[in-house]
Amino acid sequence: MNGRGILVAVDVSEWAYRVVEYAGIVLGAESDIPITILHVMSPLPESFWDVESSPLVTYRPEAMLAWDVAQRKAVEAEMEKLANILVGQGISRDRINIMVQQRQVGIARDIVFEAQKGYKALVVGRRGASRLKELIIGSIASKVLSRLTTVPLWVVGEKPQDKGIVIGLDPSEEAMKAVKYVASILGGKDRPDWTIHLIHVARALELLTVNYDPFFTPDERVEWMRRVEQQHMEEIRAKMGDVFEEARKILEEAGIRRKRIQEDIISGAYSRAATLIEEARKRNCGTIVVGRRGLSKIEEFFLGRVSSKTLQMASDKTVWIVG
């Protein structure tokens, strides 16, 4: 088997089925990557943890002990149902591991602690069982994202089934790491139903040239912008040509056929993140892959601007954050 494989962290909501099904779709029956389904179980209902001074936190009457036993049985039964989804997708049962553990520090932190034990990915749902959740990303996914910086994170969206992947590509080392990572997950045997789209998004030049407007008449500016854009695109094509070639080579050497790989440069974008999402929707791709950081040095401490915005905006897609 291929190391510890991927870790799929679930609760007992309907999202758990979506998350597990997606993991099975990506890995497929042919892969040798193991799948661990993890549930972190609170020994008391979540509401009791919010009141630290409550005697219920330290005092456990017989009724609570009975609740704890019943909860574990229900969770274990639910985990078996999730494992059966993977078996139904053709994944061998001996590739599937079920892990139910008591909460130690906090659900998100316990998940991160386990994920850092050598897994190739941590897979979580965009939503969960809690009704008290953030507007865009569920609280557990958001907390995991802020704490997990060394393991690739898959945040499963609302409609992740489409078997196509968009990789946001630029000349950065982080972007090429994302390509290598996709190759490690999808490589091996040919997957004829999967396509990989390498997409470089070039910002609109007028955003960068607005300070020069006072020096031109309207007609002069149109001609000047035409020439500048032409030169700019030639420079981008020359630079990205080598990047696309290296990315294709990595994917092909992993066993992904050339005809499954497409590359494009999208110019005139006002938002790289929004453009990647739009391209994924046009191409019926259920997954968007971005590096944790990009070329810009002026970005959030933990997460680059493009990856952060993509994750927030792409509610219907699964987003892989690779660092």
N, C-alpha and C positions, 0 to 999 in steps of 0.2 A: 504494500500500500504506500501511498504518497504522503509520508509524514503524518502529522496530526490532522491534516485536512482543513475543512472549514467549520467554524462554530456558528450555529444558528440559534440565536437567543430569542425565546418566545415567551409570551404570556398565555393566557387561556382565552384570548379573544378570537374573533373571526380572522383577524390579521395574521394570526399564527399559521393558518392553513395557506394563506396567500404567500407568506414568506417561505415556508417549507416547499411549497410547490415550485416557486421560482428557483430555489436552490437546486431542486431536482432537474428543472428544465436546463439550467446552465451547465451543470456537471454531466448529466446524461448517463445512460446505462453503461457506455463504453469507458468512462473515466475510472481511474483507480483511486481518486481522491475520496477519503473518508468524510462522513458528515456526522457531526455531533450536535444533537438537539439539546439545548440547555434551558432549563427553567429554574430561576432563583425564587424560592418559595419563602414568603414571610411567615415566621412562626405565629404572628398575630395579624389580624386585619390591618391594612395600611393606616386606617384612621387612628389606631392606638399609638402608632409611631410618631404621630404629629403632636402628641401631648406628652412630653418627656416626664413631666411631674406626675402623670397619672399612675396610681398604684397598679393598674393593669399591665404596665410595662414590665414590672418585675414579679407581679403576683399572678400565678396561673392556676385558676380553679379547675375543677374537674371538667366543667363545661368547655373551657378553652382547650384542655388536652384532647377532648373528644373532637372538637372542631379541627384541631391540628391533624389528628389521624385521618379524619374524613377528607380534609383538604389534600393530604398527600396521596390518598387512594384515587381521588378524582383527578389530580394532576397526572399521576402515572398512567391512568387510563387514557387521558387526553394525549399524552406523549406517544403512546402506542398507536393511536389513531393517526398522528402526524407521521410516525414512521411508516405506517401502511400506505400513506400517500406516496412516499418515495419508492416503496416496493412496487406499487402500482405503476410507477414510471419506469420500471425495469431495473431499478437499483438494488443490488444484492443486499439482503438484510445484514450480512456480516460487515458491510461498509457503514452501517448506521449504528451510532451509539447514543443512548438516551442518558442524560445527566440531570437529575433533580437534586438540588442542594438547598439547604437552609440559608437564608439571608445572613451574612456576616457583618458587613459594614453598611452597605446600601446596595440596592439592586443594580444600578448602573456601575458602581465601582466594583462589585463582585463580578459582573460580566466582563469588564475591562481586565480585571486581574486574571481571569481564566483565559481571555483572548490572547494575552501576552505570553502564553506558554508554548508558543511555536505554531500557531494556526496560520493558514494562508489567507484567511479572511474572517471577519466577523460580520454576520448577516443579521440585520434587525429590521423591524417594520417601521414604516413612517408613522403609523398610528399604533395604539395599544388599547387595552381594556379601559383605562382611566378616562373619565369624562372631563377631568380637570387637566386639560392638556393645552399646549401652546397652539397658536393659530395655524402655524404651518407644519411644524415638526413635533411629534409627540415628545413628552418630557424625557423619557428614557433614551430615545434616539439622540436628542439634543445633548443630554448629559454625557452619553457615551462619546459623541463626537468631540466634545471639549476635552475629554480625558485621554482618548486613544490617538496617539500620534505616530505609532510605529507599526501598526497592523492595518492593512487595507480594510475599509469599511464599506459594506453594501447596504444602502438604505432603500428598502423595497417600496415602490410606489403603488399607485392604485391600479394601473394597467401594465404590468411588467411582462406579459406573456410573449410579446412580439420578439422573434429571434433575430434581432439585429442589434449591433453595438456601434454607437458613435463614440470615437475617441477624440477629445479636444487636443490638437497637436500644435505645438510651437517648437522653436529650436532649443527649448530648455531641457536640462537633464531630467527634470521631474516628468515631463511629458513622455520622454523615451522610456522612463521607468514604467509608466502606465502601459505602454505598448508591450514591453517585456512581460508585464504582469498578465495582461490579457492572453498573451501567447502561452503562458504557463498554465492558465486555467482552461482555455479552449483548444490548446495544442494536442498533439498525439494523433488520434484518428480523425479522418476528415469528417466534418460536420456540415453536410450539404445544405442544411436548412438554416445555417447561420451566415450572416454577412457582417463584415467589419468595415466601417466607414471612417477613414482618417480625414479629419476636417480641421483646417486652419482658418481662423476667423481674423480678418484684417479690419482694424477700426476705420471708421469714416475719416478721410483726410481733412474734410472741412472742420472737424473738431480740433485738428492740430494747426490749422492755418487761419483761424478766425482773426488772429491779431494782425494779419497782414491786410485785411480788408480796406483800411483807409488809404492804401497806396495804389488802389486800382479803381478804374471806372467799372461799372457792372459788366460791360462787354469784355474788358481786359481781364477781369477776374475769371470769367467763364473760360476763356482761352488758356489762361495761366493754370487754372485748376485742371483742365483737360490734360495739359502737358505734364503737370506734376503727378497726377493720378497714373498716367501711363508709365512714367518713370518709376513711380512707387511700386506698381504692380510688377514691373519687370524685376525689380530688386527682390520683391517677395518671392516671385516664382523661382528666381535663381537660388535664394537662400533655402526655400522650402523643398526644392527639388532633391537636394541631398538628404534632407530630413525624411521626406516621403520614401526615398530609396532605402534608407537604413531601416525605417519602420517595416516596410514590405519584406525586407530580407529577414528580419527577426521573426515575423509572422510565418513566412514561408518555411523557414528552417524548423519551426515548431510543428509543421505538418498542415498548415492552413493553406489551401490552394489559392493561387494568384487570382483566379476568377471570383473568389469570395471577398476580395479586398478592393475597396474603392477609395479614391482620395480626391479631395476638392479644396479649393481656396474660395472662401466666401468673403467678398470685399464690401466696403461701405457700411459696416456694421456699427451701430451706436451702442450695442451691448453684446459682448462676447457670449455671456451666459445665455441671454435670450435667443441669440442666433443659434447656438448649439441645440437648445431645446426645440426651436422651430425646425431645424434640420432633422432632428430625431423624429419629430412628428411627421414631416413630409416623407421620410424614408421608412416609416413604420418600424422604427427601432424602439425597443422597450427599455434599453439600457444606455446610459451616458457615462463615460469614463473620463475623469479629469484627474490631473495631478494635484496633490495637496497644495503645492505652490506653483507659481509660474515664473515668468521672466521678471516681473516687477518686484522691486525691493521694498516698495511702499505698500505693505499689505498687512492684514491682521496677523497677530503673533502666531496663532495656531493654524489658521486656514487662509489660503489665498482668496482674493476677491472673486475671481471667476468661479472657483469651486464652491465657495460659500453661497454665491447668488444662484448658481445652478441647482444646488441642493434645496434652497428655499423655494425656488420658482417651479421646479419640475415635479409637481405633486403627482402627476400620472405616470412618471417614469421612475425606474430604479437608477440611482446614482452611485457609482463606485468612486470613492475617494482613495486614491493611491498615493502613498508618500514613501 
